[in-house]
């Protein structure tokens, strides 16, 4: 009896977690009949341009803006590493 209750409890928790995940990701999945998987892109924000409705990999504009930012960051971090440092003990 205890094992059966434990299994039922775990199945209920798993079901609740799956529901919460599917609501957060906006996926539509039908497991029993035909396998239908969908994704609502209208709620997705692009990482590159921050517009709704597409993924970053589908973004058609050049990515030169982002690369410039990365290069600037690398140059600044190198400049900070090369700066002389002194330690003092009292």
N, C-alpha and C positions, 0 to 999 in steps of 0.2 A: 504493500500500500504506500509506504513512504517513498519508494523509488518511483512509483507511478506519479505521485503528487509532485515529486521533484522534477520529473521529465515534463509534466504539464506546465509547471511554473516556468521552467526554462524556455519552453516553446512560446509561452505567452510573452515573456520578456524579449525574446528574439523577434517575435512578430511586431511588438511595439517599437523596437529599435529600427526594424526595416521600414515601418510606416514613417517614422520620423526622418529617416535618411531620404526616402523617396520624396517626401514633402519638401525637404531642403534643396534637393537637387533637381526638382521638377521633372523627374523621370516618370514615364508612364509605362508600366510593365504588366503584361498579362501572362501569367505563368501557366495556367491550365490549358486553355485551348491552343490557339496559335501564339507563337512567341512574338509579341509586339514590344518593341523598345522605341521610345521616342524621347526627344529632349526639346524643351521649350526655349528656343534661342531668344525670344523677345525679352527674357529676364536676365540675359547674360551680358556682362560688360566686357568689352575688349580691353586687354591689358595694355595695348599700344596707344590707342586713341581715346579710350574711355567712353566710347559710344556703345549704345545698347544694340543687341541683335546679331552679333557675330563674334567669333573667337579670334584671338590674335593670329593664329596660323592662317586665317582666311583674310587677313588685312592686306590690301593690295598696295597701299602707299609705301614708298621707300622708308626704311628704318634708320636713316642717317641721323635723325635727331637723337635717338636712344644711344647709338654708338658713340656720338660725340660726348654725351654725358658720361658714359663709361670711361672714355679716354681721359676726360678731365679729371675724373675721380682717381684714376691710376696715376696721373702726373702729380696730383696733389699729394697722394700717399707716398710717392717716391721722394718728393721734396721734403716731406716730413721725416722720412727715414734717414736722409742724408744730413739733416741739421745736426750740428755738434751738440753734444749733451755733456753736462758736468754733474758729478755727484758730490755732495758735501756731507761730512759727518761732524757732529759737534760733540 
